[in-house]
């Protein structure tokens, strides 16, 4: 086996015992690692019991996985998965974290946490040896305070090396908020999926990993050495502009030119506030540029800092998604205030996309008189950073109205609809429990296609969109490969280059068709689990749809009047189902399962069809 160790380290949190899970090479060939391998292992383990598995129970395993490209490809990502408390399926979430490389240097392809601790704990994996320690002293902390204290705790407790990488949760994860993220390096988050809440349920505050060994051997080291150098050169050259601005450039480009940026809970998708742009952020807030993750020649990150009333707020860029969701979507068009909210989300351990989405939903309800001051306890106003910060804290601590909003947009809409006796789901801009990423489809200028979110195996995830052609970088087959590889999408220039890399590492000699079949296999199995869902939400063919808001014409901007049509979406749905081998209800056919080597999961089809 080349490029992998063929084993995962499984820790039973109830006892602290660790044991090795052997993974056959065939599983890697079929699913790579990361998102794909997690989906396979979860489907195999739970099968017909999937519907009964409560994502917010200790029983739900949390998986931190690497892929064949970890450590060998420029840049670094760690895959974080399990059963998602948002979609009730597997969401492949990734975060920039050197934990991935340390895991591989420990002789393992990943770490699986099963069960839960009785009291707050943290985990230190030292070259494959597991230490499970008391985390009472750091429970309740978030952001900077946690980072400082955890490093000294690690030193005192287990003689951990300074700078040992770790992932962690903030107060939101501890409070099982469904929009909580697994955090890394102060401002990085595995946000999609809600796995911060899964860590909180398990009472695991942090996971640190240090490995002293080598990476697994590879098939063709000489070719890799020259390919690595040329990839570094090409990526650095092609991504020059991206290095300068990162995704923050979208704050102006996507908002003004493409008109596909959420504004006030997606009531609009356009703004013309010149200062609310990459230039505005750079001039007013950036104190460091560039900042890179491990081994990355692009270095797209920046560090922002603002001071307000004696408090210091630090975050990364913020990237485009944060600027959109904690800026324009909340009616904030001021770089400093967006940095403040972004820093607060980091501090509390919240996913900025999911949380900014549910906050926008709440403010619109308040604006329409559905939520009242008596219920909320204060006024909710677009662009009012004081009330927005208060609302965000209430969500993280599940206080007042925050208790409902902590369930995320989909569930909050269901709960409030029931309480109010009116259908409020039309204001919920989400798909299958996942708030949509900050790229709209109505102007038709941005990269998502009209069915991108409606048919994604990861709901509204903008980093895993469905589309045509099915086997191309335009579609979810590609994103599934990136998340299973496990590699940063900004450092990959094309599919052929990535395939060459994979073949040099593994020696598999795959062609492009076989390469994309891996992506099809992963999303087909994810789709099966998504269709099973449970226990509190299940998705059928009617849920393969856009949020109702996306059918309303854009009210402002250069694409005023533009929208997408329901008939058009229905036609594209049929076409997508047919091309990917799913039936007219969007259920993978038995023939498709068998053709993809997933025949062992065919018995699940009966349950899905019920
Ligand atoms: S491109 Fe940006 S996000 Fe990706 S690894 Fe490099 S620094 Fe990190």
Boltz pocket constraint, residues with backbone or C-beta under 6 A from the ligand:
constraints:
  - pocket:
      binder: B
      contacts: [[A, 74], [A, 75], [A, 76], [A, 96], [A, 291], [A, 292], [A, 293], [A, 294], [A, 296], [A, 297], [A, 298], [A, 299], [A, 300], [A, 301], [A, 488], [A, 489], [A, 490], [A, 491]]
      max_distance: 6.0
